[in-house]
């Protein structure tokens, strides 16, 4: 079913205004193939969903969790296991870090933190959400520890987070222990299990705790619709192996199904450039950001939030890849051959790219920017020097540095179409030797059209045929581009894009073209919620019985698992107190 945003909002506005007794996507509960009932139904079994499930069970509620995939964990389990937790935790105290909920709140709402490209990290955060988050951080720390999570160290640092506050260190890291890494499909070496941080280190303990507390987890159950009656949300419709399953929620439904970055038409509501070629969304193909939960919320009258945080040029909403030659090329997530989803990922990618060894070209075979340039900046502890909360000097003292590789990559080829098209890393046999790469399985995806090889540059350009390459690459363009770049190596000056002292010519075959297209990552927009994680309608009123948490909720811009976990916990505790 194709539903336009206009029709969604129109339908939602009508429901909010009139209290319509049915969802615009509802089917009759009498047709249910397998009716089920629980106090709380959670959609999604990732960070937010498991946090909600455990918290709801702790509050005495019965819980059913629906997960669309055949496995649990969402993007949380494939993450690096980094969780920013502040407010004065035992780990901060052990580190000599002085923090408080108030300091954390002020950090995450500081209008004055401005990055070198002019973006602002915290200015558009919803103050109510941040206040609730700050006040629950100490609870989150205790919640994770008592549910079996272990840390790689007993002190905090500043590794692996962004938009977590400038004042003090708050980053914690969950030890993977003897859980299997989803990334590799293998356990970590025994002597490194307590010091290696990955998502299974908190997802698996929460899963075990949820099951021990009687939570029912149903995999391969994909959300179709939320049911809304006159009195509020009463349950959901899901699909399971081609059958309809209707599940009743006596107290509430918590949407924790992730963001919408994998849904092309949803994400293009925020940025029209993000067309189908941006197909390597971080976390896929293990977990998909299909916007299903967001759309289901819109269909019962919900509104959206976080539009600036989704499109602003900071953080890791969209990133520059450092692995090339594979569809899934997010910098910190490489799929190993033993991974349970490697048959979908197909390649690990060529890693640790020294961008002096490659040039980046667009669909026409033209360079477009300095290959060594970085992605959008972020803010974390200590990144603003001489920081004083709320001071105008925080912005005034910033040195301008726009860091526009991503914008140049998304700019396109001037043909009047949205989408920048594929970006190809071009290199030669000498670069392969310098990088010590293996050209072949399991590192590059030839069959999928994400890696090409030829004996000449002309032949290489002619071979680049794949669905997202909407125009043929003119061989003469690629030849001329490489020749011009080689002249910059001779002169030591890149007069086109200012690449610092180009070092290596591209001159000895075989020649290669490897997928190096920007990667979509964080979702920072979604359903509008309040401090209780209740979903709000277009009139700003809570939809009774409907909650959202994590990347499907908007209004809070932060990278990492903390906001998802906290919002899931808040939603569950509030829902558990509602009358059945």
Helices and strands as residue ranges (DSSP letters): H 5-18, G 29-31, E 36-43, H 47-58, E 63-67, H 74-77, E 82-84, H 90-94, H 101-107, H 127-146, E 171-173, G 190-192, H 200-212, E 216-219, E 222-229, E 232-240, E 243-255, H 264-267, H 292-298, E 304-305, H 307-311, E 318-319, H 342-345, E 359-361, H 393-396, H 405-409, E 424-428, H 429-435, E 451-454, H 457-463, H 475-491, E 511-515, E 519-520, E 526-527, E 534-536, E 542-548, G 550-552, H 562-576
